[in-house]
């Protein structure tokens, strides 16, 4: 029988491999169709912050499906969405944020961002502000709008992605120069606290330049916390330490501990007030956005993050990861490390990252490749034993890749 699934980011010749076909996952391990299992050091796709199979989240989703298998947010609301929004506002900061707009993925949420910020500027009488600024090397998703905002070159031209109203900068100086040229046309600046492709920190000085530029030009600041939220980088949301609060915070991945297709835009009181004063409707909606099951997962996940002290666990594990990375950088193939919290990358000499990832997978370790690195994104609930296993397997994988380079 022809293999029925179109797998993401896989060439057709690679579909259906038994050693890549997952059959179950529990805790921090994934089991595959060939009978093998592997320690997951990617938290799924950076989203299973609390480990696989959390029973509290699973039970909340189960009960929600029995209570109301589906309710819509089209032309109305429902109680599960209110509860989820209230829980999100509480952890984001209700003194600053006023309303939650639900979506279904990080990419889709960033599509909404681009509509929201342009609509907001039009309501302020500045309809010429259509340009949205991102960072070179950033990753915001692969849906049509977010693919345009993504600053890593991933084939946008091949798909005729529209980037006429998108700009990308690589430094504070480039951002300042862009505003000098086009400040009157810029609707928003969208920043990941840590760039998703390769765990790069934001360019030095970029955050420091924002307050004066925003005061002068009146753009919105958007924090794309799809990957960095829910304790991943040492605080519940990494942007809470920025010198200015974002006008919109985007969250997904850890939002439901990976259990549901869900994301959310958490919007400031100030932005909400602009829409309210004009009584203006944002033209957006998604059939599966804010369903009762995803909202139940959000409430339960926030509760579990707090019950497990996951943010504090993440800080402890960040220090453990520091030690692992410091020791691994002594290997001849390693050149350094970067990132924040439990969102890291081991930097490698050019051309060996994929070899290391494949070698690790054969030894029972799942890690993520980057252009010049191996990304390490462990669950916040990792223990000492898992870090020792991670270090040993990755070291062995580096040794194998080193032997091949020597040959």
N, C-alpha and C positions, 0 to 999 in steps of 0.2 A: 504494500500500500504506500502511496506517495505520502511523504511526511507533510502533515497538514498545517503546521505553524510557520508563519513568516517571522523568523527570529530577528530581534532588533540588533543592528550594527554587526551583523554576521553575513558573510557572503553565502549564497545558496549552497555551495559545496560543503559548508560547515554545519548545515542544519542537522539536528537530530542526533548529535554525538552522545553516546551513552554516558561518557565521562563528563559531559557538560549538561546533561538532562537531570535537573534536580527533582527528587521525589518527595523530600520532606526536609524540615529544618526545625531545630529545637535548641534553645539557649544560644550558643555562639557557633553551632555546627550545622553543616548542610550535608545531606546524604544524596547520592547520585544513583542513576539507573544501573551503572556498572558495578554497584555494590560498595563503592568507595565513599568515604566521608572526608570532610575538610573543615579545618578551623577557619571561620570567616573573619577576616580582618578588614572588611569593607562595610560592615553593618548593612548587608544587603546591597542596596545602592545608596549608601550613606544615610539610610532612613530608619533602620531597626536599632535605634539608640539603646533600647532596653533589652535587647536580645529577642530571638524568635520565640513565639508561642507564649507571650505573656497572658496568663489565664484571666486576669482582671479585664484587660482590654477585650479579649475574645468573648468573655461572658457579657460584657456591656453591648457588644455588637449583636450577639445572639438575642438578648432580651429586646433590643430595639427592633429587630426584624419581626419579632412576634407582636410587639406593640403596634408598630406601624411600618409595614414592609417598604413603603415608599410614600413620601410627601414631597411636594415641589415648592420652590421659592419663586416660581413664575407668578407674578401678579398676586402675591400674598406671602405669608410667612408661616412658621410652625414652631411649636415649643422646643423641640430638640435643637433647632438652629439658634433659638434665643439662649438656651443654656450653654451651648458651645461658644457663642459669641461672648457671653458674659465671662466665661472661664478664660477665654483668650485675652479679653481686655484686662482682666485682673492681673495676669502675668506680664502683659505688655506695658501696662501703666495707664489706668483709666483717667488719670489727670491730664494725659496728653492725647490718648487715642479715644475715639468716640464711637466707631462703628466698624463692623466686620463684613466684608464681601466675600462670599464663598466661591471657590472654583474647584477644579478637578486635578490639577497638576501644577508643578512649578512653571512649566512652559506656558500653559494656558493662563496662569495668573499673571505672568509677565506680558502676555498679549493684552490682558485687561488693564494692566498698568499703563500701557501706551495709549489706550483709549481714554482712561480716566484722567491722566495728566493733561492731555490735549483738550478734553472737554472742560476741565477745570479752568484752564487758561482762557478758553473762549468765553466762559461765563464771567470772567474778570474783564472782558473787553479786549483781550489780547490774543485774538485768534491767529495771529501770525506766529505765535509760539507753538511750533509743531515738532521741533527737533528734540530728540531724546539722546542723551549722551551716556555711553558706557565706557568701559575700560578695555584696552587691548589685552587679549588673552582671557577675557571673562567668558563665563558660560551661564546663559540664562534660559536655555531650553532649545528645542528643535521644532516647536510649532512655528507657524509662518512668521508671526510677529517677533516672537522671542528669538528665533533663528537669526533674524536681522539684527537684533540687539546683541546677540552673542559676539564677543570680540575675538574669539578663536576662529581661524579660517578652517571651516569644515565642509566646504563645498557649496557655500551660499550662491555663488554665481551659477553653478550647474542647475540649481532649482529656481533661478530667476527671483531670488528673494529680494524684496523691495527694501533698499537701505538709503533711499533718497533723503529721508528725514532722520537718519541715525548718524551719529559721529562717535568715533572712538579715540580716546586719549591714553597716553602711556605715562604721564607724569603730571605733577602739579603745574609745571611750567607750560606744558601743552594745554592743560585745562584753562589756565589764565589767558593764554594766547587765543584759544578758541572763543572765550567770552569776549575778548577784545574785538574779534571779528564778527561774531554772530550772537552776542549776548541777548539781543532783542528778539531772537528767533527760538531761543532754547526754552522748552517746556519743563524739562526735568533732567536730573542726573541720577543714574541708577548704579549703585555700588554693591558688590558682594564684600562683606567684611574680610573674607579670604577667598581668593579667586578659585572657583570650583575646578577648573582645569589645571591640575598640578599643585594645588594648595599653596599658591603664591600669596604672600601678604600684599595688601594694597600698596601702590607706589608711595614711597616716602614723601611726606608733606602734603599729600592729597587731602586728607581730612582736615589738616590745619588751615588749608586754603579755602575751605568751603564756607565758613561763617561770613567772611567779608564779601565773597562773591555772591552768596545768596542774598545778603542784605542789599547789595547793589542791583542785582538783576531779577530777583523775584522768581526764581525757578523753584520747582519742588524737588526735594531730596527723597529718593526711594532706597530703602535697604532691602536688597534681595538676600533674605536669610533662609532661603530654601534649604541650603546645606548646613548653615552654621547655627541654626536655632535649636532650641530644646537642649541646651547644655553642651552642645558639641564643642564650643570654643571657650568654656570656662564660666560663662554666665548664661542665664536662660536665653537671652538674645544678645549677640555680640555687639550690636549697634547701640546698646544701652550705655556703652562707654564712649561713644562718639562725642565730639565737642558740641554738636547740635543734634537734636532728635530728628529722625526722619519723619517726613510727612506721611509716608506710606511704608509699612513693613510687610514684606511678602514672606509667607511661611508655608512649608509643605514637608515632605520627607518625614522628619521626626514628629510631625503634627499628629499622626495617628499610629506611630511606631510601625509605619509601613503596612498597616492592615487594610487601608482603604484608599481609593483614588480621590485624594482630597488636598486642597490648598486653600489659602485664605489671604486676603489683603486686609490688613489692619490699618484703618485710615484715621488721621488726626481729626480732632474737633474742628480745627480751622478749615480743613478741606471740606469736611461734611457741611460746615456752615455755609460755604459758597453754594453748594448744591441746594441746601435748604432754603436759603434766601431767595433763590430763583425758582424754587420748587421744580427743579429740573431733573428729569429721569435719565439715568445712564442707560444707554441702549446696550445691554449685555445680559445674557442668561445662558445657563448650561443645564441640560436635563438632569445630570447626576451631581450637580453642585449642591452642597448642603443637605444631602439626604439624611434621614434619621440615623442610619447606621454609621455614616461617616461622622456625624455630629456626636453620637454616643462614643465613638472611638476617640475623638478629640478630648471630650470631658474626662474619659477614663485614662487617657495617656497623660494628661496634665496631672491628674490625681496620682498616678503611679510615679511620675517624675518626682513629685513632692514626697510621696510615701517612701520611696527608695533612696531619697536624698541624691538623686542621679546627678544633679549639677555638681554637688560636692564630690561624688564619686569620680566624675569626669575630671575634676581638678587633681585628685589623687592620681588618677590614671595618666593624666598629662605628664606628671612628674615621672611616673614609671616609664612612659614612652620616651621622655627625655633621655633616660638612662639607656634604653634599648638603642635609640638612634645614635647616641654618642659612641656606643661600643661598635655599632655597625659601620659608622663612618671611618673606622680604622681599616676597613677592608679596602684593598687596592681599587676596586671598581666604584667605591663610594667617594663622592666629592663634598658632601655636606648634607644638611637637612633644613627644612623650612616648614612653615605652617603655624598653627596655633591650637592649643587644647588637644583634643583627640581627633584632629583633622591635620594630618602631617604628610610629608613626602620625604623619602630618602633620595637625595640627588645622586645620579649615577653618571659615569662617563658616557659619551654619546654612543648610541646604537645597541645598548645591551638591555634596556628596560624590558622589552617584550620577552627576551630570553629568560630573564630572572623571574618574570611573572609565570611563564610556562613551566619552568623548573619548580617553582614553589607549588604550583597546582598539582604537579605529579607527586609531590611529597606530602600533599594534604593541607595546603595553605592557600586561601583565596586572598589575593591582593590585586590592586588596580594599577594598570600601567598609566604613565603620563609620558609626555614627549621626551623627558630627560630624567625620569624618576619612577619610583614605585610609591604609590600612595597608600598610606596606612590610616584607616578610619575605623578603629575598633569600637565595639559597643561600649557604652559608658559603664556597663556592668562587668567588664573583664576583671578577672582576678590575677593574682601573682602567677599562678600556674599557666594561665593562657599567655601571659606576656613572655614567660620563659620559653614556652612552646613556639610562639611567634618568632622570637629572636633566633632560636636554634634552627628552625626550618628556613628562615630567610637567609641566615648565614650560610647554610648548606647550599642554598640556591645560588647565592653569590659565588660560592666556590666553583660550582659547576659551570656557571657562565664565564667565570674567569679562566677556567681550563680551556673552554672553547675559543675565547679570545686569544689565548696564548698559542693555540694551534693555528 
